[in-house]
Amino acid sequence: MKILSATQIREADQYTIKHEPIKSIDLMERAAGKCFDWIYQRAPKLFPSHITEEKDWKFCVVSGVGNNGGDGLAIARMLDRNGYNVNVVIVHASDQPSDDFSKNFDKLGKLKSSTEQLKGKTTSWKPDPDSVLIDCIFGTGLSRKVEGIAADAIRAINAAGCPVVSIDLPSGMFCTDNGENDLTAIVKSTYLLSFQVPKLAFYLSENAPFIGELYLLDIGLHPQFLDAVKTDFHLVEHNYAKSIRRDRQTFSHKGDYGHVGVIAGSRGKYGAAALTCKAAMRAGAGKVSLHSGKLAEQIVLNYSPEVMVLAQADSDYPAMPTDISQYDALVVGPGMGLGDESAKLLEQILKKSKAPLILDADALQILADHKALCDALPENTILTPHPGEFKKLVGERATHFERMELQRVFSKKHKVIVLLKGAHSSLSLPNGEIFINSSGNAGMATAGAGDVLSGLIGALLGAGYPPSEAACLAMFVHGCAGDLALTDQSVESLIASDIIDKLGAAFKSLDCV
């Protein structure tokens, strides 16, 4: 799914208005109707537990005077006509209301409940603590920090302790980069009902306190525009992952699914190698060979007897494969060690390997310590850093957005693929595109989860997937397996091997509509 900028969203609205065709006020009515339907269906669950009678339900719609405020007035009218107790609070942050706001204000007529106007430079307004607040002060058109009366209203919403349903965006938030924004003047939504397409801001860590539960409502923006519009940002969901996945042919054999070489594991870190290898097997690799230190055989084979282990006779660290050309994909780094031997090994691999590469864990630390090796990375090498490894590799930045921009620059400069792990992992390609993952959960913040991901990518590369597709599909399936693991585990108890155990179910879920 494409992630669009504020400008592109306005263009989508205008294209729909022109080519459907539909009047802008009617498109607003359609959007408000989708929000009302969502609120109507979930109303009993929106209110605090001590408010049990429908007659006691109170909605407070807090609207600005732009088009987002127009959405709010339309929602208020629909709630009122369906018998709900509705209070409308209009925040006059501007003395120039939009045409569609004015039309909806005229259509509001006489509500059973009151309409309150907040004007002037400041306000002492406070919401009723037993109400559900519907936040419609600002939408995607906001381009500067919120100040004055609107900032007061937003802070009052946040201080009230009420459930908050934000429409399209939490008021005060920018669509993309909020690094220079005033974070004290952004609504902290409990639920966020956004229209049609995701916004980049929803997937950045600095904005997490404001997002709440996110729902994308289809308001019928014109499909021709959405198909044609170009963007560098994409959200990876079920349907896209399903479109990448390849069927296996009846008469295929293990040679068709690749020989994956894994160079990993050293004294005290053989578990990383074991997890990587087993994940590669579970993800469909035809064959997996591990090059590791001297204790690997007895440790790894006990965990995954399907793996072929080539252990060093007298060293705790892996060595260069005798015939590196036999591999269809190479996973390098999990637990391999950080000494001079390991650095020399990585340098040899970068020079000699013709197979697609995945570099993880210790291999990334070696790159950070020997940055000249970055210039030797083969094109489309896949790097899988977590934020700490990424910081060492490219430097610190204040916000998630800035880190993502650095990620994109690094991919373009070195012509590599970077999968930056974490909540909503991001995948950057050499052409500047970024794919953001929609699957996964906080329980996956556990040792070894990255090793599982590396093995998963290796299996897909070995089976012949192009590097960008292998990384993207693996990213989604890995998160999906983590989500499925929560059926048996909690976010506290989930461990890396639980993710491996659910890889089969995760792949099978892609068969579902």
Residue pairs with C-beta under 8 A, 6 or more apart in sequence:
1 197
1 198
1 234
1 235
1 237
1 240
2 197
2 226
2 229
2 231
2 233
2 234
2 235
3 197
3 198
3 199
3 200
3 231
3 233
3 234
3 235
3 436
4 12
4 197
4 199
4 229
4 231
5 175
5 176
5 200
5 231
6 140
6 141
6 143
6 174
6 175
6 176
6 199
8 229
8 231
9 140
9 175
9 195
9 197
9 199
10 140
10 141
11 225
11 229
12 196
12 197
12 221
12 222
12 225
12 226
12 229
13 24
13 27
13 221
15 221
15 222
15 224
15 225
16 22
16 27
16 220
16 221
16 222
16 225
17 23
17 24
17 27
19 222
19 224
19 225
20 220
20 222
22 30
24 99
24 100
25 70
25 100
25 103
25 104
27 219
27 220
28 67
28 70
28 71
28 74
28 100
28 104
29 74
30 219
30 220
31 71
31 195
31 217
31 219
32 71
32 74
32 75
32 78
33 74
33 78
34 193
34 195
34 217
34 218
34 219
35 71
35 75
35 165
35 167
35 193
35 217
36 75
36 78
36 79
36 82
38 193
38 215
38 217
39 46
39 59
39 75
39 79
39 134
39 165
40 82
43 54
43 57
43 84
44 54
46 132
46 163
46 165
46 191
47 57
47 130
47 132
47 163
48 130
48 163
51 57
51 130
55 85
56 130
57 84
57 85
57 132
58 85
58 86
58 87
58 128
58 130
58 131
58 132
59 76
59 79
59 84
59 85
59 86
59 87
59 131
59 132
59 134
60 86
60 87
60 88
60 89
60 127
60 128
60 131
60 132
60 133
60 134
60 162
61 72
61 73
61 75
61 76
61 79
61 86
61 87
61 88
61 89
61 134
61 136
62 72
62 89
62 91
62 127
62 133
62 134
62 135
62 136
62 137
62 153
62 157
63 69
63 70
63 71
63 72
63 73
63 76
63 88
63 89
63 90
63 91
63 101
63 136
63 137
64 72
64 90
64 91
64 93
64 94
64 101
64 136
64 137
64 138
64 150
64 171
65 90
65 91
65 92
65 93
65 94
65 96
65 97
65 98
65 101
66 94
66 97
66 98
66 101
66 138
66 139
66 141
67 98
67 100
67 101
67 139
67 141
68 136
68 137
68 138
68 139
68 140
68 141
68 167
68 168
68 169
68 171
69 90
69 91
69 97
69 98
69 101
69 136
69 137
70 98
70 100
70 101
70 103
70 104
71 136
71 139
71 167
71 168
72 88
72 134
72 136
72 167
73 88
73 101
73 104
73 105
73 107
73 108
73 136
74 104
74 107
75 134
75 136
75 167
76 86
76 88
76 108
76 111
76 134
77 104
77 107
77 108
77 109
77 111
79 86
80 86
80 111
80 112
80 113
85 112
85 113
86 111
86 112
86 113
87 113
87 114
87 115
87 116
87 128
87 131
88 108
88 111
88 113
88 114
88 115
88 116
89 115
89 116
89 118
89 125
89 127
89 153
90 105
90 115
90 116
90 117
90 118
91 118
91 123
91 137
91 149
91 150
91 153
92 117
92 118
92 119
92 149
93 137
93 138
93 146
93 148
93 149
93 150
97 105
108 115
116 125
118 125
118 149
118 153
119 149
120 149
121 148
121 149
122 148
122 149
122 152
123 149
123 152
123 153
123 156
124 152
125 152
125 153
125 156
126 156
126 159
126 160
127 133
127 156
127 157
127 160
127 162
128 162
129 160
129 161
129 162
130 162
131 162
132 162
132 163
132 164
132 165
133 157
133 160
133 162
133 163
133 164
133 165
134 164
134 165
134 167
135 157
135 164
135 165
135 166
135 167
135 170
135 171
135 187
135 189
136 167
136 171
137 150
137 153
137 154
137 171
137 172
137 187
138 146
138 150
138 169
138 171
138 172
139 167
139 168
139 169
139 171
140 168
140 169
140 175
140 199
142 169
142 171
142 172
142 173
142 174
143 174
145 180
145 181
145 182
145 185
146 154
146 171
146 172
146 182
146 185
146 186
147 182
147 185
150 171
150 172
150 185
151 172
151 182
151 184
151 185
154 171
154 172
154 185
154 186
154 187
155 184
155 185
157 164
157 187
157 188
158 187
158 188
163 190
163 191
164 187
164 188
164 189
164 190
164 191
164 212
165 189
165 190
165 191
165 192
165 193
166 187
166 189
166 191
166 192
166 193
166 212
167 193
168 193
168 194
168 195
169 175
169 192
169 194
169 199
169 201
170 186
170 187
170 188
170 189
170 192
170 210
170 211
170 212
171 186
171 187
172 181
172 182
172 185
172 186
172 187
173 181
173 186
173 187
173 201
173 207
173 210
174 181
174 201
175 199
175 200
175 201
176 199
176 200
176 201
176 401
177 201
177 399
177 401
178 186
178 201
178 204
178 206
178 207
178 399
178 401
179 206
179 398
179 399
179 401
179 402
183 206
186 210
187 210
188 209
188 210
188 212
189 210
189 211
189 212
190 212
190 213
191 212
191 213
191 215
192 202
192 211
192 212
192 213
192 214
192 215
193 215
193 217
194 202
194 214
194 215
194 216
194 217
195 216
195 217
195 219
195 221
196 216
196 217
196 218
196 219
196 221
196 226
197 216
197 221
197 226
198 216
198 235
200 233
200 401
200 436
201 207
202 211
202 214
203 235
203 424
203 426
203 436
204 399
204 400
204 401
204 404
204 424
205 400
205 422
205 423
206 399
206 400
206 401
208 423
232 408
232 432
232 433
232 434
233 433
233 434
233 436
234 240
234 433
234 434
234 435
234 436
235 435
235 436
235 438
236 427
236 435
236 436
236 437
236 438
236 439
236 472
236 475
236 476
237 438
237 476
238 476
238 509
238 510
238 512
240 472
240 476
241 472
241 473
241 476
241 477
241 480
241 510
242 510
242 511
244 465
244 469
244 472
244 473
245 473
245 507
245 510
246 463
246 465
248 257
248 284
249 256
253 286
254 286
254 287
255 286
256 286
256 463
257 284
257 285
257 286
257 459
257 462
257 463
258 285
258 286
258 287
258 328
258 329
258 459
258 461
258 462
258 463
258 464
259 285
259 286
259 287
259 288
259 289
259 326
259 327
259 328
259 462
260 280
260 285
260 287
260 288
260 289
260 327
260 328
260 329
260 330
260 331
260 455
260 458
260 459
260 461
260 462
261 289
261 291
261 321
261 324
261 326
261 327
261 329
261 330
261 331
261 355
262 273
262 276
262 277
262 280
262 288
262 289
262 290
262 291
262 292
262 330
262 331
262 334
262 455
262 458
263 290
263 291
263 292
263 318
263 321
263 330
263 331
263 332
263 333
263 336
263 345
263 349
264 272
264 273
264 276
264 277
264 290
264 291
264 292
264 318
264 331
264 332
264 333
264 334
264 335
264 336
264 361
264 451
265 272
265 273
265 274
265 290
265 292
265 293
265 296
265 300
265 318
265 334
265 335
265 336
266 292
266 293
266 316
266 317
266 318
266 335
266 336
266 337
266 342
267 293
267 295
267 316
267 317
268 335
269 334
269 335
269 336
269 337
270 292
270 293
270 295
270 296
270 299
270 300
270 335
271 299
271 335
271 448
272 334
272 335
272 361
272 448
272 451
273 290
273 292
273 296
273 300
273 334
273 335
273 451
274 299
274 300
274 303
274 304
275 334
275 448
275 451
275 452
275 455
275 496
275 497
275 500
276 331
276 334
276 451
276 452
276 454
276 455
276 458
277 288
277 290
277 300
277 304
277 307
277 455
278 303
278 304
278 307
278 455
278 497
278 500
279 451
279 452
279 453
279 454
279 455
279 456
279 459
279 499
279 500
279 503
280 288
280 331
280 455
280 456
280 458
280 459
280 462
281 288
281 304
281 306
281 307
281 455
281 459
282 455
282 456
282 459
282 500
282 503
282 504
283 455
283 456
283 458
283 459
283 460
283 474
283 477
283 503
283 507
284 459
284 460
284 463
285 458
285 459
285 462
285 463
286 462
286 463
287 308
288 306
288 307
288 308
289 307
289 308
289 309
289 310
289 327
290 296
290 300
290 307
290 308
290 309
290 310
291 310
291 318
291 319
291 320
291 321
292 300
292 309
292 310
292 311
292 312
292 318
293 311
293 312
293 315
293 316
293 317
293 318
294 311
294 312
294 313
294 314
294 315
294 316
295 311
295 316
296 309
296 311
297 309
297 311
300 307
300 309
301 307
301 309
310 321
312 318
312 319
315 341
316 337
317 336
317 337
317 339
317 341
317 342
317 345
318 336
318 342
318 345
319 345
320 345
320 348
320 349
320 352
321 327
324 330
324 349
324 352
324 353
324 355
325 354
325 355
327 353
327 355
327 462
328 355
328 356
328 461
328 462
328 463
328 464
329 355
329 356
329 357
329 358
329 458
329 459
329 461
329 462
330 349
330 353
330 355
330 356
330 357
330 358
330 458
331 358
331 360
331 454
331 455
331 457
331 458
332 346
332 349
332 357
332 358
332 359
332 360
332 363
333 346
333 358
333 359
333 360
333 361
333 362
333 363
333 364
333 366
333 454
334 360
334 361
334 362
334 450
334 451
334 454
335 361
335 362
335 451
336 342
336 345
336 361
336 362
336 363
337 362
338 362
338 365
338 366
338 369
342 362
342 366
343 366
343 369
343 370
346 359
346 363
346 366
346 367
346 373
347 370
347 373
347 376
349 357
350 357
350 373
350 376
350 377
350 378
351 376
353 378
355 461
356 380
356 381
356 382
356 461
356 467
356 470
357 377
357 378
357 381
357 382
358 381
358 382
358 383
358 384
358 454
358 457
358 458
358 461
359 367
359 377
359 381
359 382
359 383
359 384
360 383
360 384
360 385
360 450
360 451
360 453
360 454
361 389
361 450
361 451
361 454
364 383
364 384
364 385
364 389
364 392
364 393
365 389
365 392
366 373
367 373
367 374
367 383
367 393
368 389
368 392
368 393
374 414
375 414
377 414
377 415
377 416
379 415
379 416
379 430
380 415
380 416
380 417
380 430
380 467
380 468
381 416
381 417
381 467
382 416
382 417
382 418
382 419
382 457
382 461
382 467
382 470
382 471
383 393
383 416
383 417
383 418
383 419
384 418
384 419
384 421
384 450
384 453
384 454
384 457
385 393
385 418
385 419
385 420
385 421
386 420
386 421
386 422
386 450
387 403
387 420
387 421
387 422
390 403
390 406
390 407
390 418
390 420
393 410
394 406
394 407
394 410
395 406
397 403
397 405
397 406
403 420
404 420
404 426
404 428
404 434
407 418
407 420
407 426
407 428
407 434
408 428
408 432
408 434
410 416
410 418
410 428
411 417
411 418
411 428
411 429
411 430
411 432
412 430
412 431
412 432
415 430
416 430
417 427
417 428
417 429
417 430
417 467
417 468
417 471
418 427
418 428
419 425
419 426
419 427
419 453
419 457
419 471
419 475
420 426
420 427
420 428
421 450
421 453
423 440
423 442
424 436
424 437
424 438
424 440
425 436
425 437
425 440
425 475
425 479
426 434
426 435
426 436
426 437
427 434
427 435
427 436
427 437
427 468
427 471
427 472
427 475
428 434
429 435
429 468
435 472
435 475
437 475
437 476
437 479
438 476
438 479
439 476
439 477
439 478
439 479
439 480
439 482
439 483
440 478
440 479
440 480
440 482
440 483
441 479
441 482
441 483
441 486
441 491
441 494
442 491
443 482
443 485
443 486
443 489
443 490
443 491
443 492
443 493
443 494
444 479
444 482
444 494
444 499
446 494
446 495
446 496
447 495
447 496
448 495
448 496
448 497
449 478
449 482
449 496
449 499
451 496
452 478
452 496
452 499
452 500
453 474
453 475
453 478
456 474
456 477
456 478
456 503
457 470
457 471
457 474
460 469
460 470
460 473
460 474
461 467
461 470
465 473
477 503
477 506
477 507
477 510
478 499
478 506
480 506
480 509
481 499
481 500
481 502
481 503
481 505
481 506
482 494
482 498
482 499
482 502
484 502
484 505
484 506
484 509
485 494
485 498
485 499
485 501
485 502
486 494
488 498
489 495
489 498
